[in-house]
Each structure stands twice: as structure tokens, then as C-alpha cells.
Amino acid sequence: MFRHMAAALMALALVSATPAAAASPRLTPAVDREVVFTADGTTVYGTLHVPEHRPGKRLRAALLLPGSGLTDRDGNQPPVATPNTLAHLADALADDGVATLRFDKYGTGRTGLGAYEGRPEELDYPAFVRQAQAAYETLRDQPETDPRALTVVGHSEGAMTALLLGGSVHPRPAGLALLQPQAIRMLDLVALQLKDQVAEATRQGQFTRKEQRTINAAIDAGVTSLREGRPVDTTDLPQVIAGLFEAFQGPSARFVESDDAVYPPDTAAALRPGTRVLLTCGTDDVQVPCSTTDALTKALRQAHAGKPGRVVLPGVDHLLHDADHPDTLAPSVLDALSRFARH
């Protein structure tokens, strides 16, 4: 009898103890929330992604910044290019418990041209930086985010914008992820890209070596003319390259001049010492070759930026893809980003 009673009491004790030991707070489910903020009189629309979390917990958070051109909050230029770069980055960071804000910059999505409607020629690069600053403040003020644990993740031109924010916003970001960054002056990068394309066309027999040298000299002269405010002589340039230089002197002239005025390595000096910085470059990136990030990598070391520093991604292209993952982020990108986010 006593043996049965002891067994019953033991069973009761186990039943009573199990719920308390296994109890866990109910999690708030993940959600995408439309966010609206104002920058220079323009209403800007974005998406705040909040991952699953414990109620009341303040989350690490990242502002996502797109590359150049008419690139929207998801990292797309519809209908021509829809790689969903920023949407994929938001998903990857959510897996590590990081909330993200991405937005439609000027000329894209629901934001459109805003206050610049009818006068797009007045848009300059500082206007995009101010828009990103307003987005950072919006992310900082969200009820789910921890203002002491904010990061900025920028892709291509967005990485240069991230660098500028890193030395100016308050509170200063705890970290920056510069993914395939624009790390030299804009027109120098354009000239490098054009010369690479001309070299490839020469290898395919479209130009002679002499013609290649003539075109390269005309490209250099065009860059000099743009910087000195003189008309570009397009006589020796192929039509497609001539058209690009003509566009640089047209409605986008103010943007080109102000973007080209920024030398990214100089901006590193304004970072708070110890700011964690991830800089990635892909060996298959023909738009931003790894060699173009050398000066910025050195400047970050001199500014005493924190690790991990530059991470070279074998086989990865400018859109963060590799041959086995042409439509999603390459595993090496996900690994580098996750290591950065976890620390």
C-alpha cells in the first residue's frame, strides 16, 4: 500500500513540476509593417520587418540601403531587374533575430519623386543621404528596436551612403555592413567599368588595339571634362558610351557631380573607433572589383574600425549571387552576414 502511495506521490510531483519547467512566454509572431516618414518634404514609404520575438524585447535592427539607379525597397528595378536583393537581406537578417527597415528611395515605388516631381534635375546625392538619415531615425524610434544596437547595411552605392551615415547619425550605429561597396569616386569607377567592357569587346574582335587605346583616352578625357564642368567631346567614343556621357551632362548632371565628389576612404575617418565593419567583395564582381576596395579597407584600419573588415567572397557577383545560386544570396554571403549580425 505504502509502495503504491509513494509511486502515486512521485507521479503527482512529476506532473506538478513539468508544466513549470516547460513553460515559456508566448512569442510575438513575425510581421511586415508599412512605415511612412518624411524627408525634405517628401513622404517616403518603406517596410519594417520585425522577426518573431519575446513580447517587450527590444531587437537589434538594421537599415537596408539599395544600390544606384531606380532601385526600390526590395532591391529591384522593375520590370528589367528583379533580384530582390534587399528583400533577401531582410529575410537573412530576420533569421538572426534582426529587425530591418527598407524603403522606396526617390524615383521608385510608392515614394516616387515626391518634392522633386517635375524637377528631377535638382535631385543630388546629398538628398538621398538625407533621406537615408530620416529612415535611420525612423528605425531608431520604432517600439520594437533597440537604439543602442542599430546597424546600417548598404549594397553598392548604398554602402557609400552607409559610410556617410556611420559618421553622422545619432546614436552612431554599432556596425556597418558594406556589401560590394562603391569604394572609389563614382566617375573613376565608371571609367574602370567602361574600359573593362572595351577590353572585352577588343578581345572579341570588335575593336583593334589602336581603337581601344583611342577610346580609353577619350573616356579619361570625358571624366576630366565632367569634373571641370566642360562639355565632353564624344567624337572618339562608341555610340553607347557617348550616350552615357551625354546623360551625365543632362538631367542627372547635379547628381553625378555631387556623387563623384565623395571619396569613400575619406569618410572612414569620421567613424567612431571600434565600429564593427563588414566589407565584402566578390571575385566575380565585374562592377566593383575587389581591387577597388583596397584604399577603403586601409582607411578603415587606420580609423580603428572593428572586425571583421574585408571578406573576399569567391565566385560571388555584384548582386551577391554565385553560379549555384543565381536567384538567391550565395551561402558565403549569408555566412558573412550572419557572423556579422550575431556579434
Buried (B, 14 or more C-beta within 10 A) or exposed (E): EEEEEEEEEEEEEEEEEEEEEEEEEEEBEEEEEEBEBEBBEBEBBBBBBBBEBEEEEBBBBBBBBBBBEBBBBBBBBEEEBBBBBBBBBBBBBBEBBBBBBBBBBBBBBBBBBBBBEEEBEEBBBBBBBEBBBBBBBBBBEBEBBBBEBBBBBBBBBBBBBBBBBBBEBEEBBBBBBBBBBBBBBBBEBBBBBBBEBBBEBBEEEEBEEEBBEBBBEBBEBBBEBBBEEEEBEBEBBBEEBBEBBEEBBEEBBBBBBBBBEBBBBEBBEEBBEEBBBBBBBBEBBEBBBBEBBBBBBEBBEEBEBBEBEBBBBEBBBBBBBBEEBEEBBBEBBBBBBBBBBEE
